[in-house]
Amino acid sequence: MMSDDSRLGVCPNCGHDTQPIDELITYERSDSTIGVFAECPACGEIIDPE
């Protein structure tokens, strides 16, 4: 069983949980926070998990 700490977030399109395996790229935003783009395993869209 995976803990909530192991998920990236939720797809803003379909609400499905995204996991670290779905991560495509990690980047640093201009405010020095870390952003992530992932592919949703449910709908296949490239997303910024919420």
N, C-alpha and C positions, 0 to 999 in steps of 0.2 A: 504494500500500500504506500502510495506517495503522499508526502506531507504537502501542505499548502505552500511551504517554503520552496518547493521544487518546481512550482509553476511560474511561468512568465507573467501571466495575466489572462484576461478574457478577451475574446474576439469582439470588437465593437460592432461587427456585422451580424454574427449569429449567436454570440454569447457562449461559445464553446471555450473551455479552458485550453490554454497553450502551454506546452512543456518546453524545457530547455532544448530538447531534440528538434523543436520546430524553429529555433532561432536561425536567422540568416545572417544578420550583421548587428554588431554592437558599435555604437558611436558616442562621442562626447558632444553634448549640446553646447551652445554658446554660454549658457549659465553654469557650465562645468558639471551638470548632471549627466547620467548615462542613459542613452536611449537604445531601444532595441526594435528591429524589424523582424518579423517572423511570418511564416506561412501557416495559416490556420489549417489544421488537419481535417476539419469538418467541411469548410466551404472553399478552401483552396486559395483564398485571397491573401495578398501580402498586407500585413497589418502592423500597427503600432499597438501592442496589447495594452489594455486598460487595467 
